[in-house]
């Protein structure tokens, strides 16, 4: 059985998240408790821009050969560039991943806001709007918004106002976990409907459909899967 290969690619937010999950209690998992559904690889570095990622990290794409890439980039770029420039760089990177490295599905994550940095946050909002519009017309690319980071009810930052404290890391993890719920749905649907064709999990259209279901059912996806298994 060939499982889809997913690369979580990004900056220090991804690096710190991987370290947090690796050292955390059993409630967290580096494979999001989905090792039966997908092969997941993390790759995050401190301080990279989109340009530096293209220059130094494409070897990960070549070696891992992911079917799906989840991108968390842009935060470092926004400190010195306009939202339009950063959005254009991300759009070019998405094109590169699909057309040169044959990544079937690419998700671009929302840039995480910063504490008491209104100028940066304004650019982050503009970048989000730009990416939503630009990626809407790209069949293999999609925008992923992180819930709960606009006006968090409690402090989610460490002293620098940029990176996340344990509470913020928990919110970030659950946002990514919500993304991966699509794999649970895809896996269960295929076990039920295509038990002899589990390789169809690699088909991007089916995964996108299941991810959309996960977004529509954020609080009841897992009960929904159990219901399917019990009633089909």
C-alpha positions as CSV (number, residue, x, y, z in Angstrom):
1,X,0.0,0.0,0.0
2,X,1.5,3.3,-1.1
3,X,0.7,6.2,1.3
4,X,0.8,9.8,0.2
5,X,4.0,11.7,1.1
6,X,3.6,15.0,2.9
7,X,6.3,17.6,3.5
8,X,5.7,20.3,6.1
9,X,8.2,23.0,4.9
10,X,8.9,26.3,6.5
11,X,10.8,28.7,8.7
12,X,11.5,28.7,12.5
13,X,7.8,28.3,13.3
14,X,8.0,24.8,11.7
15,X,11.4,24.1,13.3
16,X,10.1,25.1,16.8
17,X,6.8,23.3,16.3
18,X,8.7,20.1,15.5
19,X,10.9,20.4,18.6
20,X,7.8,21.2,20.7
21,X,5.9,18.2,19.5
22,X,8.9,15.9,19.7
23,X,9.4,16.8,23.4
24,X,5.8,17.1,24.3
25,X,3.4,14.6,26.1
26,X,1.6,11.8,24.3
27,X,-1.3,14.2,23.3
28,X,1.0,15.4,20.5
29,X,2.7,13.4,17.7
30,X,5.2,14.3,15.0
31,X,3.0,12.2,12.6
32,X,-0.2,13.6,14.0
33,X,-1.2,10.0,15.0
34,X,-1.6,9.4,11.3
35,X,1.3,7.0,10.4
36,X,-1.3,4.6,8.9
37,X,-2.6,7.4,6.5
38,X,0.5,9.3,5.3
39,X,4.3,9.6,5.4
40,X,5.0,12.9,7.0
41,X,8.3,14.7,7.0
42,X,9.2,18.0,8.7
43,X,11.8,20.5,7.4
44,X,12.1,23.9,9.1
45,X,15.0,26.3,9.5
46,X,15.5,29.5,11.4
47,X,15.4,32.8,9.4
48,X,14.8,31.6,5.8
49,X,13.0,33.7,3.2
50,X,11.3,32.3,0.3
51,X,14.3,33.0,-1.9
52,X,16.7,31.3,0.6
53,X,14.4,28.3,0.7
54,X,14.6,27.9,-3.0
55,X,18.3,28.4,-2.9
56,X,19.1,26.0,-0.1
57,X,16.2,23.6,0.6
58,X,15.1,22.1,-2.7
59,X,17.3,19.1,-2.0
60,X,14.6,18.0,0.5
61,X,12.0,18.0,-2.3
62,X,14.3,16.0,-4.6
63,X,15.1,13.3,-2.0
64,X,11.7,13.0,-0.3
65,X,9.5,13.4,-3.5
66,X,6.4,14.6,-1.7
67,X,2.9,14.4,-3.1
68,X,1.8,17.2,-1.0
69,X,3.7,20.2,0.5
70,X,2.4,22.4,3.3
71,X,4.3,25.7,3.3
72,X,4.8,28.1,6.3
73,X,6.9,30.9,4.8
74,X,6.7,34.7,4.4
75,X,7.2,35.9,8.0
76,X,10.9,36.8,7.5
77,X,10.3,38.2,4.1
78,X,7.7,40.7,5.4
79,X,10.2,42.4,7.6
80,X,11.9,43.9,4.6
81,X,9.6,43.5,1.6
82,X,6.1,44.5,0.6
83,X,3.2,42.0,0.8
84,X,2.9,42.1,-3.0
85,X,6.6,41.2,-3.4
86,X,6.4,38.3,-0.9
87,X,3.1,37.0,-2.4
88,X,4.7,37.0,-5.8
89,X,7.7,35.1,-4.5
90,X,5.4,32.5,-2.9
91,X,3.4,32.2,-6.1
92,X,6.6,31.5,-8.1
93,X,7.7,28.9,-5.5
94,X,4.3,27.2,-5.8
95,X,4.7,27.1,-9.6
96,X,8.2,25.6,-9.2
97,X,7.1,22.9,-6.9
98,X,4.3,21.7,-9.2
99,X,5.9,22.2,-12.6
100,X,9.5,21.2,-11.9
101,X,9.3,18.9,-8.9
102,X,5.8,17.5,-9.7
103,X,4.2,18.1,-6.3
104,X,0.6,17.4,-6.8
105,X,-1.0,19.5,-4.1
106,X,0.5,22.6,-2.4
107,X,-1.0,24.4,0.6
108,X,0.3,27.8,1.6
109,X,-0.3,28.7,5.3
110,X,-1.3,32.0,6.7
111,X,1.5,34.2,8.1
112,X,1.2,34.3,11.9
113,X,0.7,37.7,13.4
114,X,3.1,39.4,15.8
115,X,2.4,40.9,19.2
116,X,2.1,44.7,19.2
117,X,3.7,45.1,15.7
118,X,0.9,46.8,13.7
119,X,3.0,47.6,10.6
120,X,4.0,43.9,10.2
121,X,0.5,42.7,10.9
122,X,-0.9,45.1,8.3
123,X,1.4,43.6,5.7
124,X,0.5,40.1,6.9
125,X,-3.2,40.8,6.3
126,X,-2.4,42.1,2.8
127,X,-0.4,39.1,2.1
128,X,-3.2,36.8,3.2
129,X,-5.7,38.6,0.9
130,X,-3.2,38.5,-2.0
131,X,-2.6,34.7,-1.6
132,X,-6.3,33.9,-1.3
133,X,-7.0,35.7,-4.6
134,X,-4.0,34.4,-6.5
135,X,-4.2,30.8,-5.4
136,X,-7.9,30.6,-6.1
137,X,-7.2,30.2,-9.8
138,X,-4.4,27.6,-9.4
139,X,-6.0,24.1,-9.4
140,X,-3.1,22.5,-7.4
141,X,-2.6,25.2,-4.8
142,X,-4.7,26.3,-1.8
143,X,-4.5,28.7,1.1
144,X,-4.7,27.4,4.7
145,X,-5.8,29.8,7.4
146,X,-4.8,29.3,11.0
147,X,-7.7,29.7,13.3
148,X,-7.5,31.6,16.6
149,X,-4.4,33.8,15.7
150,X,-6.2,37.0,14.9
151,X,-7.4,38.0,18.4
152,X,-6.3,35.2,20.8
153,X,-8.0,35.4,24.2
154,X,-4.7,34.8,26.0
155,X,-1.0,35.5,25.3
156,X,0.4,33.0,22.8
157,X,3.8,34.6,22.4
158,X,7.2,34.4,24.0
159,X,9.1,37.5,25.1
160,X,10.1,38.5,21.5
161,X,6.4,38.9,20.4
162,X,7.1,36.8,17.3
163,X,7.5,33.1,18.3
164,X,5.0,31.1,20.2
165,X,4.9,30.0,23.8
166,X,3.5,26.5,24.7
167,X,-0.1,27.8,24.5
168,X,0.6,29.2,21.1
169,X,2.3,26.1,20.0
170,X,-0.7,24.1,21.0
171,X,-3.0,26.3,18.9
172,X,-0.5,26.0,16.0
173,X,-0.4,22.2,16.3
174,X,-4.1,21.8,16.3
175,X,-4.4,24.0,13.2
176,X,-2.0,21.7,11.4
177,X,-3.8,18.7,12.9
178,X,-7.0,20.1,11.4
179,X,-5.3,20.1,8.0
180,X,-4.3,16.5,8.3
181,X,-7.8,15.4,9.2
182,X,-8.3,15.3,5.5
183,X,-6.1,12.2,5.4
184,X,-8.2,10.4,8.0
185,X,-11.3,11.0,5.8
186,X,-9.5,10.0,2.6
187,X,-8.1,6.9,4.2
188,X,-11.4,5.8,5.7
189,X,-13.4,6.5,2.5
190,X,-11.0,4.4,0.5
191,X,-11.0,1.5,2.9
192,X,-14.8,1.5,2.6
193,X,-15.3,2.3,-1.1
194,X,-12.1,1.2,-2.8
195,X,-10.5,-1.4,-0.5
196,X,-8.5,-2.9,-3.4
197,X,-7.4,0.5,-4.7
198,X,-5.9,2.2,-1.7
199,X,-3.2,3.8,-4.0
200,X,-5.9,6.3,-5.0
201,X,-4.9,8.1,-1.8
202,X,-2.3,9.8,-4.0
203,X,-5.0,11.4,-6.2
204,X,-5.0,15.1,-5.2
205,X,-8.6,15.8,-6.1
206,X,-9.9,13.2,-3.7
207,X,-7.6,14.5,-0.9
208,X,-8.7,18.1,-1.5
209,X,-12.4,17.0,-1.3
210,X,-11.7,15.3,2.1
211,X,-9.7,18.3,3.4
212,X,-12.7,20.5,2.6
213,X,-14.9,18.1,4.6
214,X,-12.5,18.4,7.5
215,X,-12.7,22.2,7.3
216,X,-16.5,22.1,7.3
217,X,-16.6,19.6,10.2
218,X,-13.7,20.8,12.5
219,X,-15.2,19.6,15.7
220,X,-16.7,16.3,14.7
221,X,-14.4,14.8,12.0
222,X,-13.3,11.9,14.1
223,X,-16.8,10.9,15.2
224,X,-17.9,11.3,11.6
225,X,-15.2,8.8,10.6
226,X,-16.3,6.3,13.3
227,X,-19.9,6.7,12.1
228,X,-18.9,5.9,8.6
229,X,-16.9,2.8,9.7
230,X,-19.9,1.5,11.7
231,X,-22.7,2.2,9.3
232,X,-21.3,1.3,5.8
